[in-house]
Amino acid sequence: MAASPLPDRPFDHLPTGLVVDRYVIERPLADGGFSAVYLARQLEDMIQVAIKEYLPRRLAYRDWNGNIVPNDEACRNAFLRGRRLFVEEARMLATLKHPNIVEVTGFFHANATVYMVMRYDYGKSLGWYVKHRVRLLDGRFLLRLTHGLLAALEAIHEQGFVHLDLKPENVLIRPDGEPLLLDFGAARPFPHTKAWNRPGKVRTPGFSPPEQFLHHLPLGPWSDFYALAATLRFCLDHKPPPEVPKRLEHDTLKPAAQLYHWRYPENLLTAIDRALNLDPGERPQTVAEFRDLLTTSDCLP
C-alpha cells in the first residue's frame, strides 16, 4: 500500500528529540518551498548547528516512516534532480569560507533525502528588523549592510555562481550588526547553463529581477545587484518595490535619490536607483562597479 501524506502536520517537521545521523533535532527554524531548516545539536559535543532538509513540498511528502517520497511518478524525476542539485549546493557552499556567507560544514543522506549541516548563527532576519523597527536603519547601518552583502556576492561570483534569491528574509543580522547571506537553493552558475535548472522557479515578488521572468535576458551578477538594491529599497520604504511585471507595464517606482536625499548619502541612493534599472545592461555589472558608486567620502562604511 502506498504511503500517504500526514494531513495533521501542515509542514511535516521532524519531531523534537529525533536523532538523525549524528544530530538530535531541537526545533524548526524556517521553512521554504524546497526545504525545512532545524536547530539541532551534534551528539558528540552538543554544539548547536542548523540543519537544512531537502523537502520540496510540491513534489514530495513525508510518509509514516519518516521518508521523503515523491508525490507520484510524474514528480519523481524532478524530485531526484532537485535532490542531486541540493548536494551540489552543499558542496559549493562548503568551499565558500566567508564571514558574510552562511558556513556549511557538511551534508548527509537519511530518510530518502539529503541534509545540509550549517554553523548556527544567532540573530534575526533583516525583514524582521524592518517589520518591527527595533533597529535604527540609518545611513551608517545601510552602508555596512551594503558592503557586507557586496563582499558575500563577490565571493559567490568569483566561484562562477549567482545567488538569485537575495531578499530581506535571506539576510541574517548578527548581534554585532554584520549581515550574513543565507539560502543558496536558487543559486546557478553563470553564464547560465540549463543543467542547473531546479524543479520549479524561484522568484520573489518585488525582489527578483526581470531576467528571472523573461528568459531571453541573461542571468549574471547584475541579477543579484537588482535584488540587493530591492532589499535596500525595502529598508527605506518598509515595503518591497513593485513587482517586475507591474514595472514593465507601468513603472511607478520613484527614484530613491528623489525621495530620500535629505536622509541618506546621495551616492548610496544613486547606487540603489542604478541597480534597480529594469535593463540589466544599465545596472552595475560587477561588484567593483557597484563599489565605485559608493566611494565618495560620505559613502564610506
N, C-alpha and C positions, 0 to 999 in steps of 0.2 A: 504493500500500500504506500502511495506517495505521501511524504510528509506535508504538513500544511502550515501556513503562517500562524503566528501567535497573535490573535486579534486583541488580547487584553494588554499588550505591551506595544504601544504605538511606535516606539523607536527601537524596541527589542534590544536593549542594552545588555551587556554581560553583567551578571549579578555581583554585588559586593561580596568579597571573600573568595571568589572563584580563582583558582590557580591556573594560569595559562603559561605553559612553558616554565620559565624561571621567575614568574611575576605573579603577584596577587593583586587582583582588581580592588580598588577602593571606591571609586565613584566615577560617573560620567563627567566629562568636562565640556564637550562640544559635539555638535552633530553637523554633518554636511550631506550633500546629495550622494556622495560616493564613500563616505566614511563616518566612523564614530571615534571620538578621542576620549581616553580614560586616564584618570590618575591612578597610578599603581605603585607598588614597591618591589624592588628586587629582593628575592628571598634570601640571598647570601649575605646582604649587608643592610637591608631595609631602607636603602636610599630611594627616595621618591623619583619616579620617572613619569613621562607621558607616553601612552601607547595609542597609536592610531591603527584602527582596524579597517581593512578594505571591506566595505559593506554598501554596495551600490543598490539602493532600495528600489529603484525602478527595474532592476534586473534580477534581484535575488532576495531571499529572506532567510531567517534563522529557523532551522527545524527543531524538533523536540530534543534532538541530541546535541544541539548547540552548533551544528554545522551550517555554513552559509551555502545555500543551494539555489541555483538558477531557477527563476520562476517557471520556465518551460524550455523546451528545446530551442525555440526561436531566440531566447535570451542567452543561451549557453556560450556561443562563440564570443559575443560581446563581453560577457562576464569574464571569460578566460583571458581575453585580450586585455581587459582592464586590470585584471589581477597581475598579469605579466608586466604591464606598464607601471603598476604600483611598486613592484620590486625594482624596476629601473629608476623610479623616482627616489626610492630609498638609497639605492647605490649612488645616484648622482648627488643627493644631499649629503651623504657620508663623506664626500670629497670636499664639501664646502665648509671649511672651518673659518667662520667669520663672526665677529661679535654682534652683528646685526641680523644674523640668519639663524633660525632655529637649528640646534645641533642634533643631528641624527647619529645614534651610536650603534645601530644595527637593525636587523629585521629577522623574523622567524615565521615559519609556517605552522598553523594549527587551525582546527575547526574548518578545514577545507578552504581556508582563506589565508591572508598574509597580514602580519602585524609589523608596524614600524615603531621602533623604540627611540624616544627623544629625551633629551635633557628637559627636566621640568623647570620652567622659569616662572617666578612669581610676577604678578602684575595684572592689569586689566586691559581690555582691548581699547584702541583709540575710539572706536564707536561708543563704548561705554562712557569714556571721559566726556565726549561731546554731548551725549544724551543727558548725562547727569550734571554737567557743568561744574565738576568738582575740581577742575584744574584750570588755571589761567592760561588760555590758549593765545598768548601774546606773540609778538613777532619773534622774540628770542626762542620760545618753545617751538614755533613753526619752522624756524631756520634749523634748529637742532634736529627736528623730525625730518626735514627735507634732506639734510646732509647725511643723516643716518641711513635713510632709505635709499638714497643715491649710492651710498657705499655698498649696501646689500645688492642692489641691482647691478652695480659694476662687477661684483664678484660672480653673479649669475651669468651676465652677458659674456664675461671672459671665458666661461666654460662652454659658451655656444648655446645657451638656453635663454628663453624669455619666460617670465613668471606667469603673466596673463590672468592673474586674479588678485591684483593688489587692490585692497579696499580697507575701510576702517576696521572691519571685524577680523581682518588678517594681519593686523598690526598690533602687537602687544607692547604696552608701555611699561617698562620695568619701574620699580620703585625709585631708581635714580634718574628717571626721565628718558632713558635711552630706548629707542624703538627696536623691536625685534620683528622681522618679517616671517610670517608663518604660511603654511598650507601651499605646497608646491604641486598639488594634484592636477592643476591645469597646465603646468609647465611643458613647453615644447622646444625642440631645437630650432635654430634658425640658421640659414634660410629654412623655412617651414618644409617639413617632409611629411607626406601622408602616412608614413609608417607609424608616426607618433599619435595618430588620431585616437582620442579617447571615445568610449561609448557615450553619446550624448554631447551636448555643447555646454561649456561653462561660460555663462555670460551673466554679469550682474548689472541690472538696470542702473544707469547713471554713472557707472564706473568703467564699464567695458568700452573700448574704442570702436570706431566704425568698422575696422578691419576684422573684428570678431563677429560682425553681422554681414559684411559684404566680402565674399570670398575672393573677389578679383583683386582686393587690396592686400599687399604683402604684410605679414606679421614680422615684427622686429623690435628692437629696443624702444623705438618710438611708441609702440603699443603700450609698454609699461609706463612710459612717461605720461601718456594720456591718463592712465589710471592713477598715477601718483598725483598729477595735477587735480584730478577729480576728487581724490582723497583730501588734498589740501583745501580745495574749494568747499568740501563738506565741513571742514573745520571752521571756515569763515561764515558760511550760510546756515549751518546747523541742519542742512538737508542735502541730499545728493543733487548734482546737476541734472538737467533734463535728460531723459533717455535719448540715445543716439537716433532712433527712428524719428522722434519728435524734432530733434535738432536738424536733421536732414530735411524734414518737411518745412519747418519754420523755426529758425534758430532764435530763441528769445533770451539766451544766456548773455547777460550784460558783462562786460569786462570787469574783472576783479580790480584792475587798476583804476577804473572809474568809480567803483563803489566803495573801496576801502583805502584810498590813497592817504587819508587822514590818520589811519591807524597802523598800517603795516608798511615795511620797507618797499619802496617803489619797484626795485628790481625783482623782489620775490613775487610781487603781484604780476609783473610783466612775464616772468617765467611761467607762472600758472596759466596766464592767458595764452602764451605761445604753445604750451604743451597741450592745451585743450582744443587746439585747432582741429577741425574735422578733417583737414587734408593732412595725411601722415607726413608728406614732404615738407610741410611748413612747421613741423614740430622740431625740437632738438633731436638729432639723430644718434647722439652718443651721450654718455654720462658727462664727458668732458665739455660738450656743448651746453648741457644743462647747467653745469657748474659755472661756466663762463658768464651765464646770466646772473649769477649770484655773487660776483667777485668785487662789487663795489664796497666801499668801507662800511656802508650801513647794512650790508647783507652778509657780513662775516658771522659765523656761529659764535 
